[in-house]
Amino acid sequence: MPEAQVSEWENAISDRRDLLRESRHLEGASPQKILRWAAESFGRKLALSVSFGGAEGMVLLDMLSRITDRARVFTLDTGFLFEETVRFREEAMKRYPLELEVVGPEMSIEEQVEKYGERMRSCNPDLCCQVRKVEPQRKFLKNYDAWATGIRRDQTSQRANTPVVEWDDFFGVFKISPLAGWSAAQVMEYVREHDVPLNPLLSQGYKSIGCAPQTRPVAPGEDERAGRWPGSEKTECGIHVVNGRVVRANP
Ligand code: SF4
């Protein structure tokens, strides 16, 4: 590697360390304070991920739109979303000043089925998620320095150690989780207090909403993510880390 490139790389690593050190004081801070820090640190290079399925993304969208109009909002549209989610997304964004980018896969569902076979229409989760979520997000985030996401530690055991700010090696950006320390009850309290709009499916028994073929309503008392990938051991699409490492399929 040429010397100039080595020193650029070393500077980037040292800047990254400084920022991570600086972010330590955010552990235990309010989500608004964490988002304000992220908006000030990354400006237009901050992207907020909103699925328009769960309440968490909507809460962060509401909070961030009160802090800045410079950050970008993005959503992954796999082509398998519920119609309700797509309609809700369009309606909800009329209320917020932030710009939304709908990020989709390069392949249509038909092209995907042609390339990988019929199983990909009814979902071969790991590979399908890789093609329709992970790779599009990786491509999108190449133009950003940080992404904010609505995951909470108490959602699943795999998310229990989520830091508020971390370096995401796979996507090559900082990952900010302002709601890491919040409970579902705190999220819903914010929704009520600020009249945040929610996906209508949430009032029909769904608790975590992703792609239609892989999402079912959950029964009272069931884990809130039990309705995702029902009948399989899968609990994550590969966008977030599982047990300290990323589990992704090779397309
Ligand atoms: S959740 Fe299912 S349909 Fe959606 S991208 Fe993943 S595997 Fe494909």
Boltz pocket constraint, residues with backbone or C-beta under 6 A from the ligand:
constraints:
  - pocket:
      binder: B
      contacts: [[A, 78], [A, 80], [A, 123], [A, 124], [A, 125], [A, 126], [A, 128], [A, 129], [A, 130], [A, 132], [A, 133], [A, 210], [A, 211], [A, 213], [A, 214], [A, 237]]
      max_distance: 6.0
